[in-house]
Amino acid sequence: MPGFRVTERSMASNTLANLQINLSRNQQLQEQLSSGKLITKASDSPGGAVIAMQHRADMATLDQYSRNADDGMGWLNMADTALNSASTQLNRARELVLSGLSSGSAGSTEAREAIALEVDNLRESMINLSNTTYLDRPIFGGSTPGAVAYDKNGVYQGDDGKINRSISGNATVRVDTSAESVFGPETGNVFSLLGQIATDLRTNPAGLQADLAGVDTAQKRVQAGLSGVGSRYNQVSEMQQTAQNRVLDLRAQLSDVEDIDLPKTITELALQQTAYQAALAATAKVIQPSLVDFLR
């Protein structure tokens, strides 16, 4: 079997290559330790890099759903506040109608006028509530770009559009509230009712009995609207919590893919440095000192 001639040049080249490999591994461990990441570029782990990118894309999507849910809950919170106030106003309107009925036509004109003035104030307050805004948009105005849902006469200025928010891959929730469903149809809305009550108090007390039934109907609409708002709010809140929990899971999975095991990396770096020093010492005994000195 023919022998191989080993020259000082080949020994030096092999030694330098081996030391360079050792040194590169040392540097890689130091970079991992300083960054806290196993993967800092795709070449570190192509498979791991693909998984990490997918996790980040999923997290970005879920974060957007969570922001959509925040915005949706803002709309629904404003609707809940406005409708609760509207319900309180209608309760007061009912009390005033009952007061008018108690006094009847025999009551003093001054007393009925005082009640009518309060009803006028309630009507104005209800119109203000109907124009409640969120981020400068009327929450009962559909998708209108206008500033109000109802004008000062109680005439609808909005449209039939809907404001929706995507809160998951397969769930979209309406976050505005239909004006007609809570304030009544255009030809007989709550503002017209309150105006009629004020008129009847002044000129036709006998009409207050029908007005009382109208107030009860209006109150039922508002209560149904409140129930719908609460149901949608709960749905949005639950989906947001689901998205946030999923983000936490993905962050843990991402950490498993690209973050270092700190104790393990510190130990491995210490062993690698020891191995490198040992390799230098062994090389010094095998190769001529002059050459080793040159290499080191």
TORKOL-4160 file (C-alpha; in steps of 0.2 Angstrom, whole numbers, padded with zeros to 4 digits, m for minus):
296
<pt num="1" X="0000" Y="0000" Z="0000"/>
<pt num="2" X="0008" Y="0016" Z="m0005"/>
<pt num="3" X="0012" Y="0029" Z="0008"/>
<pt num="4" X="0007" Y="0047" Z="0009"/>
<pt num="5" X="0019" Y="0060" Z="0011"/>
<pt num="6" X="0015" Y="0073" Z="0024"/>
<pt num="7" X="0023" Y="0089" Z="0022"/>
<pt num="8" X="0024" Y="0104" Z="0034"/>
<pt num="9" X="0014" Y="0114" Z="0022"/>
<pt num="10" X="m0001" Y="0101" Z="0022"/>
<pt num="11" X="0001" Y="0099" Z="0041"/>
<pt num="12" X="0000" Y="0118" Z="0043"/>
<pt num="13" X="m0015" Y="0119" Z="0031"/>
<pt num="14" X="m0025" Y="0106" Z="0040"/>
<pt num="15" X="m0021" Y="0113" Z="0057"/>
<pt num="16" X="m0026" Y="0130" Z="0052"/>
<pt num="17" X="m0043" Y="0123" Z="0044"/>
<pt num="18" X="m0047" Y="0113" Z="0060"/>
<pt num="19" X="m0043" Y="0128" Z="0071"/>
<pt num="20" X="m0054" Y="0139" Z="0060"/>
<pt num="21" X="m0069" Y="0127" Z="0061"/>
<pt num="22" X="m0067" Y="0127" Z="0080"/>
<pt num="23" X="m0065" Y="0146" Z="0081"/>
<pt num="24" X="m0081" Y="0148" Z="0070"/>
<pt num="25" X="m0091" Y="0138" Z="0081"/>
<pt num="26" X="m0084" Y="0148" Z="0096"/>
<pt num="27" X="m0090" Y="0164" Z="0087"/>
<pt num="28" X="m0107" Y="0157" Z="0083"/>
<pt num="29" X="m0110" Y="0152" Z="0101"/>
<pt num="30" X="m0105" Y="0170" Z="0107"/>
<pt num="31" X="m0117" Y="0178" Z="0094"/>
<pt num="32" X="m0131" Y="0167" Z="0100"/>
<pt num="33" X="m0127" Y="0171" Z="0118"/>
<pt num="34" X="m0126" Y="0190" Z="0115"/>
<pt num="35" X="m0142" Y="0190" Z="0104"/>
<pt num="36" X="m0152" Y="0177" Z="0114"/>
<pt num="37" X="m0157" Y="0169" Z="0097"/>
<pt num="38" X="m0153" Y="0152" Z="0089"/>
<pt num="39" X="m0159" Y="0159" Z="0072"/>
<pt num="40" X="m0153" Y="0177" Z="0067"/>
<pt num="41" X="m0153" Y="0173" Z="0048"/>
<pt num="42" X="m0161" Y="0160" Z="0037"/>
<pt num="43" X="m0145" Y="0150" Z="0034"/>
<pt num="44" X="m0144" Y="0146" Z="0053"/>
<pt num="45" X="m0159" Y="0135" Z="0051"/>
<pt num="46" X="m0169" Y="0136" Z="0035"/>
<pt num="47" X="m0183" Y="0125" Z="0042"/>
<pt num="48" X="m0184" Y="0135" Z="0058"/>
<pt num="49" X="m0184" Y="0151" Z="0049"/>
<pt num="50" X="m0199" Y="0146" Z="0039"/>
<pt num="51" X="m0208" Y="0141" Z="0055"/>
<pt num="52" X="m0203" Y="0157" Z="0064"/>
<pt num="53" X="m0209" Y="0168" Z="0049"/>
<pt num="54" X="m0226" Y="0159" Z="0049"/>
<pt num="55" X="m0228" Y="0161" Z="0067"/>
<pt num="56" X="m0225" Y="0180" Z="0066"/>
<pt num="57" X="m0237" Y="0181" Z="0051"/>
<pt num="58" X="m0250" Y="0173" Z="0062"/>
<pt num="59" X="m0247" Y="0184" Z="0076"/>
<pt num="60" X="m0248" Y="0200" Z="0066"/>
<pt num="61" X="m0265" Y="0194" Z="0059"/>
<pt num="62" X="m0271" Y="0190" Z="0077"/>
<pt num="63" X="m0265" Y="0207" Z="0083"/>
<pt num="64" X="m0275" Y="0215" Z="0069"/>
<pt num="65" X="m0291" Y="0206" Z="0075"/>
<pt num="66" X="m0288" Y="0211" Z="0093"/>
<pt num="67" X="m0286" Y="0229" Z="0087"/>
<pt num="68" X="m0302" Y="0227" Z="0077"/>
<pt num="69" X="m0311" Y="0221" Z="0093"/>
<pt num="70" X="m0304" Y="0236" Z="0103"/>
<pt num="71" X="m0312" Y="0247" Z="0090"/>
<pt num="72" X="m0328" Y="0237" Z="0090"/>
<pt num="73" X="m0330" Y="0238" Z="0108"/>
<pt num="74" X="m0327" Y="0256" Z="0108"/>
<pt num="75" X="m0343" Y="0258" Z="0096"/>
<pt num="76" X="m0353" Y="0246" Z="0107"/>
<pt num="77" X="m0348" Y="0254" Z="0123"/>
<pt num="78" X="m0354" Y="0271" Z="0117"/>
<pt num="79" X="m0371" Y="0263" Z="0111"/>
<pt num="80" X="m0373" Y="0255" Z="0128"/>
<pt num="81" X="m0371" Y="0271" Z="0137"/>
<pt num="82" X="m0382" Y="0281" Z="0125"/>
<pt num="83" X="m0396" Y="0268" Z="0125"/>
<pt num="84" X="m0396" Y="0267" Z="0144"/>
<pt num="85" X="m0398" Y="0286" Z="0145"/>
<pt num="86" X="m0412" Y="0285" Z="0132"/>
<pt num="87" X="m0421" Y="0272" Z="0143"/>
<pt num="88" X="m0419" Y="0283" Z="0158"/>
<pt num="89" X="m0426" Y="0298" Z="0148"/>
<pt num="90" X="m0441" Y="0287" Z="0142"/>
<pt num="91" X="m0445" Y="0282" Z="0160"/>
<pt num="92" X="m0446" Y="0300" Z="0164"/>
<pt num="93" X="m0457" Y="0303" Z="0149"/>
<pt num="94" X="m0469" Y="0290" Z="0155"/>
<pt num="95" X="m0470" Y="0298" Z="0172"/>
<pt num="96" X="m0474" Y="0314" Z="0164"/>
<pt num="97" X="m0487" Y="0307" Z="0154"/>
<pt num="98" X="m0495" Y="0298" Z="0169"/>
<pt num="99" X="m0494" Y="0315" Z="0178"/>
<pt num="100" X="m0504" Y="0323" Z="0163"/>
<pt num="101" X="m0517" Y="0309" Z="0164"/>
<pt num="102" X="m0519" Y="0312" Z="0182"/>
<pt num="103" X="m0523" Y="0330" Z="0180"/>
<pt num="104" X="m0533" Y="0327" Z="0165"/>
<pt num="105" X="m0543" Y="0341" Z="0156"/>
<pt num="106" X="m0548" Y="0348" Z="0173"/>
<pt num="107" X="m0530" Y="0352" Z="0178"/>
<pt num="108" X="m0523" Y="0369" Z="0176"/>
<pt num="109" X="m0516" Y="0375" Z="0160"/>
<pt num="110" X="m0500" Y="0381" Z="0169"/>
<pt num="111" X="m0497" Y="0364" Z="0176"/>
<pt num="112" X="m0499" Y="0355" Z="0160"/>
<pt num="113" X="m0488" Y="0368" Z="0151"/>
<pt num="114" X="m0474" Y="0365" Z="0164"/>
<pt num="115" X="m0475" Y="0346" Z="0161"/>
<pt num="116" X="m0475" Y="0349" Z="0142"/>
<pt num="117" X="m0459" Y="0360" Z="0143"/>
<pt num="118" X="m0450" Y="0346" Z="0152"/>
<pt num="119" X="m0456" Y="0334" Z="0138"/>
<pt num="120" X="m0449" Y="0346" Z="0126"/>
<pt num="121" X="m0432" Y="0346" Z="0135"/>
<pt num="122" X="m0433" Y="0327" Z="0135"/>
<pt num="123" X="m0435" Y="0327" Z="0116"/>
<pt num="124" X="m0420" Y="0338" Z="0114"/>
<pt num="125" X="m0410" Y="0327" Z="0125"/>
<pt num="126" X="m0415" Y="0312" Z="0116"/>
<pt num="127" X="m0410" Y="0319" Z="0099"/>
<pt num="128" X="m0393" Y="0323" Z="0107"/>
<pt num="129" X="m0392" Y="0305" Z="0113"/>
<pt num="130" X="m0396" Y="0299" Z="0095"/>
<pt num="131" X="m0381" Y="0309" Z="0089"/>
<pt num="132" X="m0369" Y="0301" Z="0100"/>
<pt num="133" X="m0352" Y="0299" Z="0091"/>
<pt num="134" X="m0337" Y="0288" Z="0092"/>
<pt num="135" X="m0321" Y="0295" Z="0084"/>
<pt num="136" X="m0332" Y="0309" Z="0076"/>
<pt num="137" X="m0344" Y="0297" Z="0068"/>
<pt num="138" X="m0363" Y="0295" Z="0074"/>
<pt num="139" X="m0365" Y="0278" Z="0080"/>
<pt num="140" X="m0383" Y="0277" Z="0075"/>
<pt num="141" X="m0380" Y="0285" Z="0058"/>
<pt num="142" X="m0375" Y="0269" Z="0048"/>
<pt num="143" X="m0360" Y="0273" Z="0037"/>
<pt num="144" X="m0364" Y="0291" Z="0034"/>
<pt num="145" X="m0349" Y="0303" Z="0033"/>
<pt num="146" X="m0360" Y="0316" Z="0041"/>
<pt num="147" X="m0358" Y="0323" Z="0058"/>
<pt num="148" X="m0376" Y="0318" Z="0065"/>
<pt num="149" X="m0389" Y="0304" Z="0063"/>
<pt num="150" X="m0404" Y="0316" Z="0067"/>
<pt num="151" X="m0406" Y="0334" Z="0064"/>
<pt num="152" X="m0414" Y="0346" Z="0077"/>
<pt num="153" X="m0431" Y="0341" Z="0070"/>
<pt num="154" X="m0428" Y="0323" Z="0073"/>
<pt num="155" X="m0427" Y="0319" Z="0055"/>
<pt num="156" X="m0415" Y="0305" Z="0050"/>
<pt num="157" X="m0399" Y="0311" Z="0041"/>
<pt num="158" X="m0390" Y="0294" Z="0041"/>
<pt num="159" X="m0391" Y="0279" Z="0029"/>
<pt num="160" X="m0394" Y="0261" Z="0029"/>
<pt num="161" X="m0375" Y="0256" Z="0029"/>
<pt num="162" X="m0367" Y="0245" Z="0042"/>
<pt num="163" X="m0351" Y="0247" Z="0051"/>
<pt num="164" X="m0343" Y="0229" Z="0053"/>
<pt num="165" X="m0327" Y="0223" Z="0061"/>
<pt num="166" X="m0318" Y="0207" Z="0057"/>
<pt num="167" X="m0313" Y="0199" Z="0074"/>
<pt num="168" X="m0307" Y="0182" Z="0068"/>
<pt num="169" X="m0304" Y="0173" Z="0051"/>
<pt num="170" X="m0323" Y="0168" Z="0050"/>
<pt num="171" X="m0332" Y="0181" Z="0061"/>
<pt num="172" X="m0337" Y="0198" Z="0057"/>
<pt num="173" X="m0348" Y="0209" Z="0069"/>
<pt num="174" X="m0358" Y="0224" Z="0066"/>
<pt num="175" X="m0353" Y="0237" Z="0078"/>
<pt num="176" X="m0364" Y="0252" Z="0074"/>
<pt num="177" X="m0383" Y="0251" Z="0079"/>
<pt num="178" X="m0398" Y="0253" Z="0068"/>
<pt num="179" X="m0406" Y="0270" Z="0072"/>
<pt num="180" X="m0424" Y="0263" Z="0066"/>
<pt num="181" X="m0422" Y="0248" Z="0078"/>
<pt num="182" X="m0420" Y="0258" Z="0093"/>
<pt num="183" X="m0428" Y="0275" Z="0089"/>
<pt num="184" X="m0442" Y="0269" Z="0078"/>
<pt num="185" X="m0447" Y="0271" Z="0060"/>
<pt num="186" X="m0445" Y="0287" Z="0051"/>
<pt num="187" X="m0464" Y="0291" Z="0051"/>
<pt num="188" X="m0466" Y="0287" Z="0070"/>
<pt num="189" X="m0450" Y="0288" Z="0079"/>
<pt num="190" X="m0448" Y="0293" Z="0097"/>
<pt num="191" X="m0444" Y="0311" Z="0093"/>
<pt num="192" X="m0461" Y="0312" Z="0085"/>
<pt num="193" X="m0469" Y="0304" Z="0099"/>
<pt num="194" X="m0462" Y="0316" Z="0112"/>
<pt num="195" X="m0467" Y="0330" Z="0101"/>
<pt num="196" X="m0485" Y="0323" Z="0101"/>
<pt num="197" X="m0485" Y="0321" Z="0120"/>
<pt num="198" X="m0480" Y="0339" Z="0122"/>
<pt num="199" X="m0494" Y="0345" Z="0110"/>
<pt num="200" X="m0507" Y="0334" Z="0119"/>
<pt num="201" X="m0502" Y="0340" Z="0136"/>
<pt num="202" X="m0505" Y="0358" Z="0129"/>
<pt num="203" X="m0521" Y="0355" Z="0118"/>
<pt num="204" X="m0527" Y="0337" Z="0119"/>
<pt num="205" X="m0525" Y="0329" Z="0136"/>
<pt num="206" X="m0537" Y="0315" Z="0130"/>
<pt num="207" X="m0523" Y="0309" Z="0118"/>
<pt num="208" X="m0511" Y="0305" Z="0132"/>
<pt num="209" X="m0518" Y="0287" Z="0134"/>
<pt num="210" X="m0512" Y="0283" Z="0117"/>
<pt num="211" X="m0496" Y="0292" Z="0120"/>
<pt num="212" X="m0493" Y="0281" Z="0135"/>
<pt num="213" X="m0494" Y="0266" Z="0125"/>
<pt num="214" X="m0482" Y="0274" Z="0112"/>
<pt num="215" X="m0469" Y="0277" Z="0126"/>
<pt num="216" X="m0470" Y="0259" Z="0132"/>
<pt num="217" X="m0467" Y="0253" Z="0114"/>
<pt num="218" X="m0452" Y="0265" Z="0112"/>
<pt num="219" X="m0445" Y="0258" Z="0129"/>
<pt num="220" X="m0446" Y="0240" Z="0122"/>
<pt num="221" X="m0437" Y="0245" Z="0107"/>
<pt num="222" X="m0423" Y="0253" Z="0117"/>
<pt num="223" X="m0422" Y="0238" Z="0129"/>
<pt num="224" X="m0421" Y="0226" Z="0114"/>
<pt num="225" X="m0407" Y="0237" Z="0107"/>
<pt num="226" X="m0398" Y="0237" Z="0123"/>
<pt num="227" X="m0399" Y="0218" Z="0123"/>
<pt num="228" X="m0392" Y="0217" Z="0106"/>
<pt num="229" X="m0378" Y="0228" Z="0110"/>
<pt num="230" X="m0373" Y="0218" Z="0125"/>
<pt num="231" X="m0374" Y="0202" Z="0115"/>
<pt num="232" X="m0362" Y="0209" Z="0102"/>
<pt num="233" X="m0351" Y="0216" Z="0115"/>
<pt num="234" X="m0349" Y="0199" Z="0123"/>
<pt num="235" X="m0345" Y="0191" Z="0107"/>
<pt num="236" X="m0332" Y="0203" Z="0102"/>
<pt num="237" X="m0324" Y="0203" Z="0119"/>
<pt num="238" X="m0323" Y="0184" Z="0119"/>
<pt num="239" X="m0316" Y="0183" Z="0102"/>
<pt num="240" X="m0303" Y="0196" Z="0107"/>
<pt num="241" X="m0298" Y="0186" Z="0122"/>
<pt num="242" X="m0296" Y="0170" Z="0111"/>
<pt num="243" X="m0285" Y="0180" Z="0099"/>
<pt num="244" X="m0274" Y="0186" Z="0113"/>
<pt num="245" X="m0273" Y="0169" Z="0121"/>
<pt num="246" X="m0268" Y="0162" Z="0104"/>
<pt num="247" X="m0254" Y="0176" Z="0102"/>
<pt num="248" X="m0247" Y="0170" Z="0119"/>
<pt num="249" X="m0246" Y="0152" Z="0113"/>
<pt num="250" X="m0238" Y="0157" Z="0096"/>
<pt num="251" X="m0225" Y="0168" Z="0106"/>
<pt num="252" X="m0221" Y="0152" Z="0116"/>
<pt num="253" X="m0219" Y="0142" Z="0101"/>
<pt num="254" X="m0208" Y="0155" Z="0092"/>
<pt num="255" X="m0197" Y="0156" Z="0107"/>
<pt num="256" X="m0195" Y="0137" Z="0106"/>
<pt num="257" X="m0190" Y="0138" Z="0088"/>
<pt num="258" X="m0178" Y="0153" Z="0089"/>
<pt num="259" X="m0173" Y="0157" Z="0107"/>
<pt num="260" X="m0158" Y="0149" Z="0115"/>
<pt num="261" X="m0157" Y="0138" Z="0130"/>
<pt num="262" X="m0147" Y="0150" Z="0141"/>
<pt num="263" X="m0139" Y="0138" Z="0153"/>
<pt num="264" X="m0136" Y="0125" Z="0139"/>
<pt num="265" X="m0128" Y="0139" Z="0128"/>
<pt num="266" X="m0116" Y="0145" Z="0142"/>
<pt num="267" X="m0111" Y="0127" Z="0145"/>
<pt num="268" X="m0108" Y="0124" Z="0127"/>
<pt num="269" X="m0098" Y="0140" Z="0125"/>
<pt num="270" X="m0087" Y="0136" Z="0140"/>
<pt num="271" X="m0083" Y="0118" Z="0133"/>
<pt num="272" X="m0080" Y="0125" Z="0116"/>
<pt num="273" X="m0067" Y="0138" Z="0122"/>
<pt num="274" X="m0059" Y="0124" Z="0132"/>
<pt num="275" X="m0058" Y="0113" Z="0117"/>
<pt num="276" X="m0051" Y="0127" Z="0107"/>
<pt num="277" X="m0037" Y="0130" Z="0120"/>
<pt num="278" X="m0034" Y="0112" Z="0120"/>
<pt num="279" X="m0032" Y="0111" Z="0101"/>
<pt num="280" X="m0020" Y="0125" Z="0101"/>
<pt num="281" X="m0009" Y="0116" Z="0114"/>
<pt num="282" X="m0010" Y="0100" Z="0105"/>
<pt num="283" X="m0005" Y="0109" Z="0089"/>
<pt num="284" X="0010" Y="0117" Z="0098"/>
<pt num="285" X="0017" Y="0100" Z="0102"/>
<pt num="286" X="0015" Y="0092" Z="0084"/>
<pt num="287" X="0021" Y="0106" Z="0073"/>
<pt num="288" X="0037" Y="0116" Z="0075"/>
<pt num="289" X="0037" Y="0130" Z="0087"/>
<pt num="290" X="0041" Y="0142" Z="0074"/>
<pt num="291" X="0027" Y="0137" Z="0063"/>
<pt num="292" X="0015" Y="0136" Z="0078"/>
<pt num="293" X="0020" Y="0153" Z="0083"/>
<pt num="294" X="0016" Y="0159" Z="0066"/>
<pt num="295" X="m0001" Y="0151" Z="0066"/>
<pt num="296" X="m0005" Y="0158" Z="0083"/>
